[in-house]
Amino acid sequence: AYFNYAFPLLFPLLTLCLLERAGGGKLSKTGSAALYLCALLSGMGTEQSGVISLVVLWGYWLCGVLTGKQRLRRALCCALLTSVGYVTILLAPGSHARIGRGLDGGLLSVLRPGVFTGRFFDVMHYLCGFRFWNVLFAAFCLLTAGLWLADRTRPRALLAGFPAALAVLALTAADAQKPLAVLTVLYTLFAASLLLTREDTRVSALLILGAGASVMFLTVTTLYYARTFFPCVLLFIAVCWSLFFRVFESARPMLPRLLCAALALVLLARYIPIYRGYAANKVVVDRNLTAVAAAKNGAPLELSIDLDADYRYTVFFEGGYFLANFLRYYGLPDDMPVRFTSDVWDVSDVEINGITSTFPALEKDGTLLLPIEFVFHALGERCDFDWTSNAFTIEHGSETYRLCEDGLVLLTEDGETDVDAHCRYVMPFSYTYTLLYLSADDFMRCFGLSFDYDPARDCYTVRS
């Protein structure tokens, strides 16, 4: 998913590179064809990367117009091709499906001040709520100030980067996300306006404006997840890297090169455990794919659930929606019985009122986990999950409860009463909230439900 947002950035960057070569008269006919193809593909990525491409390439052309730069026809043609490419994304069925799922109030609802303000801070939470971004942005502020120290002919206002960096770090330490969000936007616009005044930093300015536009576009679609901010983060890293080289290119040219080599070693060290994680998962995935092939020939389908959630790339044990799509993808019947296996967990069936759960009970280290929604639904009781609060509303007996990440509360006409702060649902395999479990101890302590184990059938049932 992250790659899906990162890869499309290659095309606007290639387009900029080829435009620069064209400006120097170094572009062949083949290069011109590649330029226009990259410009078209720049708009045909995701909504975020497409917005970045539009801002960058139209901005590049406009800067050329304002500065009297020659060869503007190519830049205008690229901007138009990118716009055509972006229209294909806006009209794609997948875009309508995603926006339809996430949008509340219609596309134009963002024009209402109250709606925009709420969405703005919701969006910025995904940036300012992560310390890595705040440290990166503080580094950006310092590097913009460093540009003036390295070249006194640049605007003196760049020195505002020093107090801005201190403010970013102070607000981060105080966890003051709302003022930090406002400061982030204002300083981005301020720095971009200064960087636009010099030709050697003009592209960097356009890139950070594009990154900011991609984030603000999320106030329209409301589809803000961590991965949708990945293009913004990548562009800021690239801009910071470029500014770092500009600051030190004349005084200490070896310093950026040494830092680049050190960073490469750090990234290699970070990549090794990631590679090992995917390699370990691949063994399980291959075993499951062998089972899928055998199931097509009539064998029972047994799928191992021993996949590390951080490195998974097949998703079937995260709820009925994912399992159904897994079966359809591999051409298996929707009603095919599935047996889940594990070398890590003791896996058993769960049967209540003659209904057997699709997803099994899990036991490890003396803790028994059972699927929450199945247990209450099979008992004929209400159990609804609210995606806004990430909490269950459960009607059990004559009482109504809310089970959330912070514990269990009782809902009454007079308000809420804390029942058990230690009663919390568990996500044993992933972070999607689509398959949540509760321990047997919590079922007993909070809801009075206990379970008996039948070793002959390897099955748990509710004790009558």
N, C-alpha and C positions, 0 to 999 in steps of 0.2 A: 504493500500500500504506500509506503514511503517512497519507494522507487518510482511509483506511478506519478508522484508529485515532483520528484527531482529530475527525472529524465527529460521531460518536456522543456526544462530550462536550457538544455543544450542548444535548442534551435534559435531562440532569440540571441544567445551569446555568439553562436556561429554567424548569424546574420549581421550582428554588429562588427564582428571581426572582418567579414567579407566586405562590408560597407567601408571600413577603414582602409582596406587594401584597394578598393575601387577608387577611393578618394586620392590615393597616391599613384593611381594609374597602373596598378600591378595586377589587375584582374583580367584573366583570359575569358574567352567565350564560355568555356566549360565552367569557370568560376562564376560567371554571371548566371548561368543556368542553376548552379548550386545555390547561389544567393537567393534567387526567386523561389526555389523549392523550399529552402530553409525558412524564408519569410512566410510562405503559406503554412508550413508545418508549425510555425511559431504560434499561430492562432488556433491550431487544432489540437492543443493539449488538454489540460484540465481547465476549469473555470479560472482558477488562480493563476496558472502560468499564462493563460491567454490574456488576462487583464494586464499582467506584467509586460507581455509582449506589446500590447497596444500602447501602453504608457511609454515604454522605452522607444519604440520605433516611430510613433507619431511625434514624440518629444525630440528624437534625433532629427527628424525632418524639420520640425519647427525651429529648433536651435540653428539649423543650417539657414533657414529663411531669415531669421533675425540677425545673424552674423554675416550674411552675404556669402556663405560658403558655396562653392561651385558643385556641380554634379548632383543637384537636388532631385533630378528626375528619378534616379535609382532609389533614393531614400523614400520618395513619395510612392513609388510603385511598390516597394517593400511594405510600407505602412498599409496600403490598400489591400495587398494580398493577405497580410495578417488579419485585417478586418474581415475579409471573406472567409478565412479559415475559422475565425472566432464565431461567425454566424452559424457555421456548421455545427459547432459545439452547442450553441444556444438552442438550435432546432433539434438536436439529437434526443431521441426518446429517453435515454438514460439520464440526461440533465433534468428533464421534466420530472422523472420519477424521483430523483434525489431531492430536488427542490420541493416537490409536492409532499415528500415525507417530512422535510425539516421546516418548511415555512409556516408561519403562523400569522394570519392577517393579510396575506397578499403581498405582492412585490412592492407596491407603493406604500405599504404601511410604514416602511422605514422613514418616510418623509415626515411622519408625526414626531415631534420633538421628544415626547415621552418614550415612544417606542425606540427611537434611535439611541437615546441615552442609555436605556436598559441594555440594548443589544451591544452598544459600544463597549460598555464595561464587561459584559459577558465575553465578548470577543477578546478584549485585551487581557482578560484573566488568563487566557491560554498562553500569552506571552509573558506578562509581568508576574504571573504566578510561578514561573520557573527561574531559578537563580542563574542557570546557564545563560538564558537570554539577557538577563539584567547585567551580568558580567560582560557579555558580548557588547551590549549597547554602551556600557560605560567605556569599554575599550574603543568603540567607535568615536565617542565624544573626545577621548584623549587623543586619538590619532588625528581628528580634524583640527584640534588645537595645535598638535605637533607640526601640522603642515605650515603654519605661520612661523614657527620657530625655525623650520628648515628653509623657508623662503619668505623673507620679510616683504616681498612685493605682493603677497596674497592679502586678502581682506583681514584687517586686524580683528574684526569681529569673530574670527575663528577661535580666538582665545577663550570665548565663552564655553568652549568644550571642557575646560578644566573645572569650573564650578558645576557645570551640568553633570559631569562624571561623578563628582562628589555627591551631588543631590540624588543621582540614581542609586548609588551605593547606600546612602543614608536611608532613603525611602524603602529600599529592599530590606535593609536590616530591621526597619520598623514595620515591615509587612504592610505598608500603606499603598495598596495596589491602585486605588483610584487616582490619587495625585500622581503616582508613578506613570499610569497610563496616559494622563494628560501631558505630562512632561515628555514622555517618549514621542508622542505625535508632534508636539510643538517643536521639539528640538530636531526631529527628522526633517520637518519642513524648513526650519531655519537653516540647518546645515546644507540641505539640498540647494536652497536658493544661493548660498555662498559658493558652493562647489560648481554651480552652473556658470559662474562668472569667468572661469578659466577653462580653456579647451582641454587641458590635460586631465581634468577631473570631471568633465561634463558627463561622460558615460557613467562614472560612479554615481553622480547625482541622479541620473535617470534610473539607474538600477534600484537605488533606495526608494525613489518615488514609486517605482513599479512594485517594489516589495510592500510598501505601505498601502498602495491601492489594492493589492491582492488581499491584504488583511481586512481593510475596510469593506471590500466587496462581500465579506462574510456577514456583515450586518444586513445584507439583502437576502442572502440565501439561508442564513441561520445554521449552516452546516459546519459548525466549528468543532473540530476535533484536533487533537495534537498534530496529526499528520497534515492537516490542511494549512498549517503554519510553516511547514517544512521549506517551501520555496522562499519564504521571507527570511528564514534563518540562514539558508544557504547563500542567498544573495548578500546578506550583511556580512557573512564570513568572507565571501569573495571581495567585497568592497574594503573590509578592514585589512585584508591581506594586501590589496593593491595600495591602500594608503600607507601601510607599514613600509612597503618598499619605497614609496615616494618620499617618506620622511627620512629614510636612512640611505637613499641611493647615492647621495653625494658625499655625506660625511663618513659613513662606515658601510661601504658596499658589501663587505663580507658578513656583516651581522644578519641581514635577512636570509642570506644563503645558509648560514649556520643554523639559524632558527628553523628554516625549512627542513633541513636534514634532521634536526632534533624532533620536529613535529612528525616527520615521516616515521621515525622510530617509535614514537609514542602511539601513532595510529596503527602501526604494525602490531605492537604489543596489545592494543585494544582489540584488534581484529582476530587475533589467534583464538581467544575463548569463544568469540562469535562463530568462527568457522567450526570449532569443535562442537558447539551446540547444534548447529545445523547438520553436521556430519552424524552426530548421534541420533538426531531425529530421522535422518534419511534411512537409517537401518530399520527403524520402526515403520516408516512410510513404505519402504520397499516390501516389507512383510505384509502390510495391509493391502498393497496393490496386488501381491500374489494371491491373497485371500479373495480379492474382488474378481480376479481372473478365474479362480476356481469356482466362485459362486455362480458365474455365468454358465458353468458346466454342470450345475446342479448341487454343488457342495454347500454346506452351511456357511454363512458369512460370519466370520469372527474377526473383529477389529481390535487391535491393541490400542489402549488409551495412554500408553507410556510416552507421551509427547511433551517435551518441555514447552510451556506456553510462550516463552520468550523467543523460541526459534521454530514455531510450528508453521507449516505451509500447506497442511491439509486440515480442514476444519469440519469435523463431524460430531464431536462430542461436546457441543456447546448449545444443545437444544434441538427441538424437533425441526425447526426451520432449516438449520444447517445440515442436519442428517438427511432430510428429504432432498435437499439440493445436491448433497454428496451422492446419493443413490441415483438421482436423475442424470448427473454429470457422467457417471460411469455406466449408464444404460441399464440399471437394475430396477426391478419393480418397486413402486413406492411402499408396498406392503410386505416387502421381504423381511423376514425375521433376522435380527442382528444380535449377535452374542458378543459382548464386550469382554476383553481379557486384559490382564495386567500382571506384570511381575513385581509391581510396587504395591498395589492395593489388593486386598481380598475382595473380590467382586461377587455379589449375590443379587438375585432377583428380589423385587418388592411386589407383593400382591395384596391388594385391599379390595374387599367386596367383589372378588372374582376378576378384578382388573389388574393386569401385570404392567408395571412401569416399563417404558422403553429404555430408560436409563437406570442403571443398577444402584444398589446400595454399595458404599465403599467403606472399607475398614482398614485402618492402619494405626499401629502403636496404641491399640486399645480404644481408639475413637471410631465410632460408627457414624457415618453420615448418610442421610436419606434425602432424596429430592423433595424440596418443600412443596412446590405447586402440585406435584402428583399426589402427595399424601392428603392434602386438604381437598383437592378436587375429587379424589376417589372416595373420600368420606362424605361427599355431597356438600361441602362447605365452600364459602367464598374465599378466594385467594388471588388477589389482583396485584400486579406489579406496576408501580408508577415510575416512568422513566425520568420524570423531572426531579423527583426527590430520591430516586433509587431505593424505594421502600415498598414493602408489601402491605396491603390492607387485608387483614384476615378476620373473618367472622367465624368464631369457634364457640359452640354452645350458644349462650345468650350474650356473649361479649364481642366487642370489636377491638382489634389490636392493630398497631402499626409496627412492623418489624423492619428495622433499618440498620445501617452500618454502625449506629451508635447504641443499639440495643432495642428492647421491646418496651412499648408504651401502650397503655390502655386508653382507648378513646371513649369519652362519655359526653353527655350533653353539657357538662360543666367545664370541659376542656380535656387535658391530657394528664395522665398519671404514669410516672415511671414504674415499670414492673420489674425489669431485670436488665441492667446495663451490660451483663455478660452474655445475654442471649443474642447472638449475632450470626447472620448467615455467612456461608463460606463459599468461595469461588475456588474449587480445587484445581482447575485446569486452565482458566483464562481470566480475562478481565472484561468480558462482554456483558455480564449480568444476565445472560440468557439461559444459564443452567446453574441454579443456586441450590446449595444444600444446607441442612441444619443437622446438628449432632443429635443423636438419640437422647443424650442427657438433657439437651435443651428442650426437645419435644416432651420429655417426661416432666421436667421441672416447671415449664411454663404453660404447657397445654394439657398435661395429664395423659399424654399418649405414650404407651410403651409398646415394644415390638418383641415378638417371639421368633426364634430361628428354627426352621425345619431343615435339619441336615440332609434328609433324604431328597428333598427338592432343591436344596441350596437356596432357600427363599425366606425372606422376612415378611411377617404379617402383623397387623395391629392386634394387640392382646385385647380380647373382648372382656 
